[in-house]
Amino acid sequence: MAFLKQALDFYLKSSIHVALSVVALSVLNGMFLNKILDVNLLIFQFSSTIFYYNGLKYGQLLLKGTLKQLWFTIALCVLIGISLIGSLYTLIHLSYFQFLMIGIAVILGLSYVFLPSSVFGRENGTFKTLTVALVWAIVTSALQAEDAKDITISNVVQFIATSCWILALMFPFEFRDRKDDQLRHPTLVQRFGLGASRFLAQFFLACWVILILASVRFERQYIIVLLLSYVLAAPIVAKGMRTSSLLYTEFWVEALPVMVLLSFGLACIIF
């Protein structure tokens, strides 16, 4: 049991869980757009997510040698090293347009962390959620296009839909941190309160379903998986708006893209 607990802790704390969610959402977006899955892109998304998140969370601690658990430090260093190699190796297989999208995502991400007082900084509670949503939408949706000529109305609609999906999933995190966030501008939950925020979260989830349905072929498996995605997400997000559990938000809320992908695969097999 102790080993299983350590494995789960490492799985969550090393951001493997987040990286799987990024890949799952990217696979979904590719399937909705009827694109052939690019393995190099998926590996890049997975490895770069691990490198980026762990670099931000543990970079200074690793340099100072202040992480308490030796096994965690060693395992984390190995994981970061492998993810860096994977990111660099697959990066060279991407197009110039994808480089541009990655550059925009990196600028937004670094502004969020290192320029906290900027428009896209983490102290601007009004826009910080939108910044996170934009970064995720760029990585999981905009990167599906290899060239500017590949961008269609469906791509744009799906980009907006993906942003709505991430915005909805961010509300439980904002609710969890509402008492600790001391920001220059309040977050959406702090600004609107629990009732209105709960409505907004459900509204963004509904937008995800409606916009994706508007951009894909109107086939039975798409309808089923999108309706199922709402059925899965709505109660999980709603419960996340009533609890301050770190495990709940980091495990169940972040697992939603993976659960939706599995549902999509099951629907395709059945129908």
C-alpha positions as CSV (number, residue, x, y, z in Angstrom):
1,M,0.0,0.0,0.0
2,A,2.9,2.4,0.8
3,F,4.3,1.8,-2.7
4,L,1.0,2.5,-4.3
5,K,0.6,5.7,-2.3
6,Q,4.1,6.8,-3.4
7,A,3.3,5.9,-7.0
8,L,0.1,7.9,-6.9
9,D,1.8,10.9,-5.3
10,F,4.6,10.9,-7.9
11,Y,2.0,10.5,-10.7
12,L,0.1,13.6,-9.5
13,K,3.0,15.7,-8.2
14,S,5.2,15.2,-11.2
15,S,2.5,16.4,-13.6
16,I,2.2,13.1,-15.5
17,H,-1.5,13.4,-14.9
18,V,-1.7,16.9,-16.4
19,A,0.4,15.7,-19.4
20,L,-2.0,12.8,-20.1
21,S,-4.9,15.3,-20.0
22,V,-3.2,17.5,-22.5
23,V,-2.6,14.5,-24.9
24,A,-6.2,13.2,-24.4
25,L,-7.6,16.6,-25.3
26,S,-5.3,16.9,-28.3
27,V,-6.4,13.5,-29.5
28,L,-10.0,14.4,-29.1
29,N,-9.5,17.6,-31.1
30,G,-7.7,15.7,-33.8
31,M,-10.5,13.1,-34.1
32,F,-13.2,15.8,-34.2
33,L,-11.3,17.4,-37.1
34,N,-10.8,14.0,-38.8
35,K,-7.0,14.5,-38.7
36,I,-4.6,11.6,-38.7
37,L,-2.9,11.6,-35.3
38,D,0.7,12.9,-35.4
39,V,2.7,10.8,-33.0
40,N,5.5,13.3,-32.9
41,L,3.1,16.1,-31.9
42,L,1.6,13.9,-29.1
43,I,5.0,13.0,-27.8
44,F,6.0,16.7,-27.8
45,Q,2.8,17.7,-26.0
46,F,3.3,15.1,-23.4
47,S,7.0,15.6,-22.7
48,S,7.0,19.4,-23.0
49,T,4.0,19.6,-20.5
50,I,6.0,17.5,-18.0
51,F,9.1,19.6,-18.5
52,Y,7.3,23.0,-18.3
53,Y,5.1,22.2,-15.2
54,N,7.9,20.5,-13.3
55,G,10.4,23.2,-14.2
56,L,8.1,25.8,-12.7
57,K,7.2,23.8,-9.6
58,Y,10.5,22.3,-8.7
59,G,13.2,24.1,-10.7
60,Q,14.5,26.3,-7.9
61,L,14.1,23.5,-5.3
62,L,16.1,21.1,-7.4
63,L,18.9,23.7,-8.0
64,K,19.0,24.4,-4.3
65,G,18.8,20.7,-3.3
66,T,16.0,21.4,-0.9
67,L,13.5,18.7,-1.9
68,K,13.1,16.5,1.2
69,Q,12.6,13.0,-0.3
70,L,15.6,11.5,-2.1
71,W,13.7,9.0,-4.1
72,F,11.3,11.7,-5.4
73,T,14.2,14.0,-6.3
74,I,16.0,11.2,-8.3
75,A,12.8,10.1,-10.0
76,L,11.8,13.7,-10.8
77,C,15.3,14.5,-12.3
78,V,15.1,11.3,-14.5
79,L,11.6,12.2,-15.7
80,I,12.5,15.9,-16.4
81,G,15.6,14.7,-18.3
82,I,13.7,12.2,-20.4
83,S,10.9,14.8,-21.1
84,L,13.5,17.4,-22.2
85,I,15.0,14.9,-24.7
86,G,11.6,13.9,-26.0
87,S,10.6,17.6,-26.4
88,L,13.8,18.5,-28.3
89,Y,13.7,15.4,-30.5
90,T,10.1,15.8,-31.6
91,L,10.3,19.6,-31.9
92,I,12.4,19.4,-35.0
93,H,9.6,17.4,-36.7
94,L,7.1,20.3,-36.3
95,S,6.3,23.0,-38.9
96,Y,7.2,26.7,-38.8
97,F,3.5,27.5,-38.2
98,Q,3.5,25.1,-35.2
99,F,6.7,26.8,-34.0
100,L,4.8,30.1,-34.0
101,M,2.0,28.6,-32.0
102,I,4.4,27.2,-29.5
103,G,6.1,30.5,-29.2
104,I,2.9,32.3,-28.4
105,A,2.0,29.7,-25.8
106,V,5.5,30.0,-24.2
107,I,5.2,33.8,-24.1
108,L,1.8,33.6,-22.4
109,G,3.0,30.9,-20.0
110,L,6.1,32.8,-19.0
111,S,4.2,36.0,-18.7
112,Y,1.8,34.2,-16.3
113,V,4.6,33.1,-14.1
114,F,7.4,35.7,-14.4
115,L,5.4,38.9,-15.1
116,P,2.6,38.4,-12.4
117,S,1.5,42.1,-12.6
118,S,1.0,42.0,-16.4
119,V,-2.3,41.6,-18.2
120,F,-1.6,37.9,-18.5
121,G,0.1,37.5,-15.1
122,R,-1.2,35.3,-12.3
123,E,-2.0,38.3,-10.1
124,N,-4.5,39.5,-12.6
125,G,-7.3,37.3,-11.4
126,T,-9.7,38.5,-14.1
127,F,-7.5,37.4,-17.0
128,K,-5.4,34.6,-15.5
129,T,-8.0,32.0,-16.1
130,L,-8.3,33.1,-19.7
131,T,-4.5,32.9,-20.1
132,V,-4.5,29.3,-18.9
133,A,-7.4,28.5,-21.3
134,L,-5.6,30.1,-24.2
135,V,-2.4,28.2,-23.6
136,W,-4.2,24.9,-23.4
137,A,-6.3,25.7,-26.5
138,I,-3.2,26.6,-28.5
139,V,-1.3,23.5,-27.4
140,T,-4.2,21.0,-27.9
141,S,-6.1,22.7,-30.8
142,A,-4.1,25.3,-32.7
143,L,-1.1,22.9,-33.0
144,Q,-3.3,20.5,-35.0
145,A,-2.8,22.9,-38.0
146,E,0.6,22.5,-39.7
147,D,0.2,25.6,-41.8
148,A,-1.9,28.8,-41.8
149,K,-3.7,27.4,-44.9
150,D,-5.0,24.5,-42.8
151,I,-7.0,26.8,-40.6
152,T,-10.7,26.6,-41.4
153,I,-13.9,27.8,-39.7
154,S,-14.1,24.4,-38.0
155,N,-10.6,24.9,-36.6
156,V,-11.5,28.3,-35.2
157,V,-14.8,27.1,-33.7
158,Q,-13.0,24.2,-32.1
159,F,-10.3,26.5,-30.7
160,I,-13.1,28.6,-29.0
161,A,-14.8,25.4,-27.8
162,T,-11.6,24.1,-26.3
163,S,-11.1,27.4,-24.5
164,C,-14.6,27.1,-23.1
165,W,-13.8,23.6,-21.9
166,I,-10.7,24.7,-20.0
167,L,-12.5,27.8,-18.6
168,A,-15.1,25.5,-17.1
169,L,-12.5,23.2,-15.6
170,M,-10.7,26.1,-14.1
171,F,-13.6,27.1,-11.8
172,P,-13.1,24.4,-9.2
173,F,-9.4,25.4,-8.9
174,E,-10.3,29.0,-8.5
175,F,-12.9,28.1,-5.9
176,R,-10.3,25.9,-4.0
177,D,-7.8,28.8,-3.9
178,R,-10.3,31.7,-3.4
179,K,-9.3,32.3,0.3
180,D,-5.6,32.1,-0.4
181,D,-5.4,34.2,-3.6
182,Q,-4.2,37.7,-2.7
183,L,-4.3,39.2,-6.2
184,R,-4.3,42.7,-7.7
185,H,-7.6,41.9,-9.4
186,P,-10.1,39.3,-8.1
187,T,-10.6,36.0,-9.8
188,L,-14.0,35.2,-11.5
189,V,-15.1,33.2,-8.4
190,Q,-14.1,36.1,-6.1
191,R,-15.7,38.6,-8.3
192,F,-19.1,36.9,-9.0
193,G,-19.5,34.6,-6.0
194,L,-20.2,30.9,-5.9
195,G,-23.7,30.9,-7.4
196,A,-22.9,32.9,-10.5
197,S,-19.6,31.1,-10.9
198,R,-21.3,27.7,-10.8
199,F,-23.7,28.9,-13.6
200,L,-20.8,30.2,-15.7
201,A,-18.9,26.9,-15.3
202,Q,-22.0,25.0,-16.6
203,F,-22.5,27.6,-19.3
204,F,-18.9,27.0,-20.6
205,L,-19.4,23.3,-20.6
206,A,-22.6,23.6,-22.6
207,C,-20.7,25.9,-25.1
208,W,-18.0,23.2,-25.5
209,V,-20.7,20.6,-26.5
210,I,-22.6,23.0,-28.8
211,L,-19.6,24.4,-30.6
212,I,-18.0,21.0,-31.1
213,L,-21.2,19.7,-32.5
214,A,-21.4,22.7,-34.9
215,S,-17.9,22.0,-36.2
216,V,-17.9,18.2,-36.7
217,R,-19.8,15.8,-38.9
218,F,-23.3,15.3,-37.4
219,E,-22.9,11.6,-36.6
220,R,-24.2,9.4,-33.8
221,Q,-20.9,8.7,-32.1
222,Y,-20.1,12.5,-31.9
223,I,-23.4,13.3,-30.4
224,I,-23.2,10.5,-27.9
225,V,-19.7,11.3,-26.7
226,L,-20.3,15.0,-26.4
227,L,-23.5,14.5,-24.5
228,L,-21.7,12.0,-22.3
229,S,-18.8,14.5,-21.8
230,Y,-21.3,17.0,-20.4
231,V,-22.9,14.3,-18.2
232,L,-19.5,13.4,-16.9
233,A,-18.1,16.9,-16.5
234,A,-21.1,18.8,-15.1
235,P,-21.4,17.0,-11.7
236,I,-17.6,16.8,-11.3
237,V,-17.2,20.5,-11.9
238,A,-20.2,21.2,-9.7
239,K,-18.8,19.2,-6.8
240,G,-15.4,20.8,-7.3
241,M,-17.2,24.1,-6.7
242,R,-18.3,22.9,-3.2
243,T,-15.1,21.3,-1.9
244,S,-11.6,22.6,-1.3
245,S,-10.0,19.1,-1.7
246,L,-6.6,19.3,-3.4
247,L,-6.8,15.6,-4.5
248,Y,-10.3,16.1,-6.0
249,T,-9.3,19.0,-8.2
250,E,-5.9,17.6,-9.2
251,F,-7.2,14.1,-9.9
252,W,-10.9,14.1,-10.9
253,V,-11.2,17.5,-12.6
254,E,-7.9,17.1,-14.5
255,A,-8.9,13.6,-15.5
256,L,-12.0,14.7,-17.4
257,P,-10.3,14.9,-20.9
258,V,-9.0,11.4,-20.4
259,M,-12.5,10.1,-19.4
260,V,-14.0,11.9,-22.4
261,L,-11.4,10.3,-24.7
262,L,-12.1,6.8,-23.3
263,S,-15.8,7.5,-23.8
264,F,-15.2,8.6,-27.4
265,G,-13.2,5.4,-28.1
266,L,-16.0,3.3,-26.6
267,A,-18.6,5.1,-28.7
268,C,-16.6,4.5,-31.9
269,I,-16.3,0.8,-31.1
270,I,-20.0,0.4,-30.3
271,F,-21.4,2.5,-33.1
